[in-house]
Amino acid sequence: MHDVIVLAKPALFNVYFALVSIPIGFPLAIFLALGKGSRNTLYSVFSRAFIYAFRGSPLFIQFFMFYSIMLALNRPLWKPLGIDDFVLHPLFLGPLVLVLNTAAYSAEIFYGALKSIPNGEVEAAQAMGMNPWNIFRKVTWPNMLRLAWPAYSNEMVFLFQATSIVYFTLPVIDDQKDLLNMAGELFEKDYNLFLHFGVAGLYFLVISMALFWAAGIVQQRLNRHLHRKKKPFSIRIFAKPRQLTS
């Protein structure tokens, strides 16, 4: 019980990184997915290069790389602007790297869903005289989201689990420790490996299940038109055949 209470506050930092990164990474992923499939060469090349760069390098290295770049720009840029404490802070750098990383992976998911939309639905909308914006809003967007949501739900959980390496690469300021940092600190006191890291793993499991539950509600909402209404339970009473009288 002691570990459950002690690790409650560190768990909030992991939740913070996820809750900040997911809402920002989602629209960026949509932008990149549409860009990858765009006929605009510049837009398409930028989106493809971005996705390739962040999917082709480990997240651990990305944290080191961005922190090194920010440190290199500290004296010539951040300090003169007076924002060095902000841009070098883990609560800013952590979500920044996570947003860029999850946007690249999620963009590939949405791009695959975009390519899976039946051409007949788009052609039918064009035949009805719908303009490109209405086609996207009423045909492309809902279909893309419905097809991509199961895989994107997994990406959200993977992102939350990836928050465990933020403070392994970025400096720990004051008492800002996440689950694994605090579990490691408790382990150094009594070397009780299974207790401290077991409780930390339990926190990850519970929060991950909460994310899956919330994603499931959204998925039911997206697929509500596919579910038939269940008929109310009823007992069918067969009437006795009418007797013929002579």
N, C-alpha and C positions, 0 to 999 in steps of 0.2 A: 504493500500500500504506500510505503514511503516513496518508492521509485515512481509510482503512478502520479503522485502529487508533485514531486520534484521535476519530472519530465513534462508536466503539463505546459509550463511556460515555454520551454524550448520548442514544443510541438507547434506553438503559435507562429514561430518564425518560419517553419516549413510551410504552414498553411498560408502565411502572408506571401511567400515567394510564389506559390501556386496561384493564389487568388488574384495577384497583380499580373502575373504573366499570361494566364489563360485569356482574360478578356481583351488584352492588347494583341496577343499573338493570333487570335482568331481572325479579326478583320485583315491583319497583315497577311495571313495565310490565304485568305480569299483573294486578296489583291495579287499575290504571287501566282496563284493557280490560274486566275484569269489571264495574267500576263504571259504565262508559259504557253497558253493556248491562243494568244492574241496574234493577229496578222501584222501588228506593228512590230517591226524588226527590233527597234531599240528596247521597247517594253519587254518583248519576248527574250532577248539576249540577257537583259538585266535580271529577269526573273529566273531564268535557267541557271545563270552564273551564281546567283545568290543561293538557290536551292542546292546546287552541286557543292558549293563551298562549305555550307553548314552541315549538309548530310555526309560529306566526305571527310570530316575531321571530328575527332572525339570531343565531347562536351567538356571534358576535363581540360584539354588543351585550349579550348576556346576561352575558358575562364582565365587561364594563365595569360593568353595572348591579349585579351582586352584589358586585363589589369596592368600588364606591362605597357601597353599603348597609353593608357590613362596616366600612368606614372611618368612616361616620357614627355607627355604634353602638360604636365603639372606646372613646371616652372615657366615655360614660354606662353602658356595659354590660360590654364585654369586659375592660377594664383592672381595674375593681373585682372582677371574678371571677377575674382572674389568668390568663385564657386568650387574651389578645390575640395573643401570638406564635403560637399554634396556629391560631386561626380566620382570621388574616390571611396565613397561610403558603400559597404556591402549591401545595404538596403536599396541602393540604386543600381549598383553594378550587377548584383545577383539577378534581379528581374530583367535587366537589359539583355544579358547573355541568354537567359532562359527564353525570353520573348523571341529573339532572333533564331534560336535553335528550334523551338517548337513551331515557329512559323514556317521554317523550311520543310520539316517533316510533315506538318499538317497540309502544306500546299501540295505536296505530292499526293496525299490522300484525296484532297478535293479535286485535283487535276484528273486523277483516275476516275472519280465519280462523274466529273464533267464529261469525260469521253464515253462514259457508259450510258448517258442519256439517249434514249431511242431517237433517231433522226425523225421518225414519223411524227412525234409530238411537236417538235419544232416546226416541221413543215406544215402541220395542221394549223399551228398558230399563225404562221405566215399566210396561209391560205385564207384565214379569217380576217386578214388585214391588220393584225396587231403590229405595232411598231417595235423596234429592237428592245426598248426599255421594258415594255409590257411583256414581251417574250421572256426576258430575263427574270422579271419579277414574278410572273405567274407560271412559267414552265421550267426554265433552267434552274433558277435558285431553289425552289422547293424540291425538285428532283435530285439535284446535286447534294443538298443537305441530307435528304433522306437516305441516299445511297452511301454517303460518306460517314454518317453518324456513328455506326458501330465501331469502325476503325478509329475514328476521332476520339471516341470515348476511351479507348485504350491509350491513345496518345496523351490524353489529359492525365490519366493515372501514371503513365510513365514519366510525365513532366513532374508530377508531385513527388515521385520517388527520386527523381534526379535532383531535387532540392537538397538531398542529403550530402552532396559534394560541394555545395556553395562555400561553406566555411572550412573546407579542406584546402581550398585554393585562395580564398580571400581572407584578409585579416579579421580576427575576432576583436570587436570593439566593446569594451566594458563587459557586460554580462550577456551580450547578444550571442548566445550559443544555441545551435539547433539540436535536434534529437541525438544525432550521433556524436556531436561534440560533448554534450553533457553526459551521455552514456559512457564515453571514453574517459571523461574526468572522474566519474563515479567508479569506473573499473580500476583506475590507478590507485584508489584508496583501499580497496579490499580484494581486488582481483576476482570478483564474482562475475564471471563472464556471462553466464546464462541468465542471471537475474537482470542485470542492467540492460544488456543488448536485447534480451527477450522482451522486456517492457517497451523498449524503443521500437522493436519490430511489431509489437502489438498495436502501438499507436499508428504506425504506418498502415497496418492491416485495417484497422477500424476506419481511418480517414479514407483509405482507398475504397473500402466498401461503400462509404457515404457518397463518394464521387460516382461510383458505378450506379448506385441507387438514383441519384439525381439525373445521371445521363439516361437511365432507363425510363424515367418519367418523360424526359424530352423525346426519346425515341417513340414512346407510345403516342405522344402528341403528334409527331411527324407522320406516323403510320395509322392515324385514327381512321382514315378513309378505307383502310384495308380490312378492318375488323367488322365483321357482321354483327348486327345487334342480336343478342341472344333472345330467343322467345321465352316469355315467362313460363314457368313450370305450370302445367295444367294436367288434370286427369280427364282423359277422354271417356265419356259415358256413352255407351252405345244404347240407343233406344230399342226396346223389344219390338220385333216386327208386329205390325198391326194384324190382328186376327181377322180373318175373313168370316163374315157372318153369312149364313145362308138366308 
